[in-house]
Amino acid sequence: MHFETIDNALHVTGLAELNSAGAATFRDEIRGALKANHQRIDLDFSKTRFVDSSGLGALIAVHKTLCGQGGNLRILNPTPQVRQILELTRMHRIFDVVTS
């Protein structure tokens, strides 16, 4: 996972899977990289093949942390598999899902 700050947003790339094996680490690393001036987290899911319930829980935890700072979370270019999971669980209504 790689972090970069672009225009007051934390941009996260390089996540292949978000599952029970790495969900807690994902959550903790995101929270550790998040600064007070970050108004948004952009998660580039263009190469993410799989998200399970633990991964969704980690996304919700990060979302709550960011909402406490007045920010929002965006999921950028999710793969078809990930988009399907987000839609089946109705998480696409909670997070901004952006496709280009």
N, C-alpha and C positions, 0 to 999 in steps of 0.2 A: 504494500500500500504506500502511495506517495501523496504528500501534502504540498499544496502551493496556495499562497494567498493571492487572489486576483480581485481587485476592486472591492475590498472589505468582505470578500467571500472566501471561505476555506474550500478549495477545490481538491477533491479526493479522487485518485485514479489507481488503477492496478489491482483491483479486487476481483479475483477469479471466482470465489465462492463466499457466501455469507451463511455459515451453518453453525451447528452447535459446537463444533470444534474450535471455531474462531470468533464466535459472536461476542464473548466477554472481552477479548483482546481488542476487537474492532471498536466496541463501545468505549473502552478505556483510552485507546489511542486517539480516537476522535475527540473525546473530552479533554485530553491532554494537549492536543494541538489547537483547540478552540481558544481564541483570544477575545477579550472584551470588545474589540472593534469589529469582530466578525458579525455581520448581520445576516449571513446566509451560509449554509453548507451546500455545496454542489457535489453530489456523488455521481461520478461517471460510471454507469453500469453497462457500458457498451461491450465490455468483455466479461461480464459477470454471468456465469452459466447457471448458477443455482442459489436460491435463497430458501431456507427452511423456517420453521416457526421460531426458532431461537434467533435467527437472523432478523426476522420481523420484529421480535421483541427488542433487539438491540437498536433497530431503526427507530422504534417508538421511544426508547429511552433517550436517544440522541435528540430526537425531535422535541421531547419535553424539556430537555436541558436548554436547547436553543430557544424555545418559546419563552422560557423564563428570562431570556435576555432580549426578548422582543424580535427575534429573528425567525427565519423559516428554513426548511430543508427541501431541496429539490433533487429529484432523481433524473439524471440526464441519460437519454438514449438507452433505455433498458433493452436487453435482448428479449426476443419473443417469449422465452421461458419465464424470465423474471416478470415481464409485463403481465403474463397470464396469472402468475401467483399474486401480484399486486391487485389485479382485477377480481380474482376469485375471493380474496380476503377483504376486498373493498378498501384496501390501503391506498389505492389511487385517489381516493376522496380525501385522505388525510395529508398526503404528500403531494407536492407539485411534481407531476411527471412531465418532462419536457422531451420531445422527440424532434429531431431536425432532419 
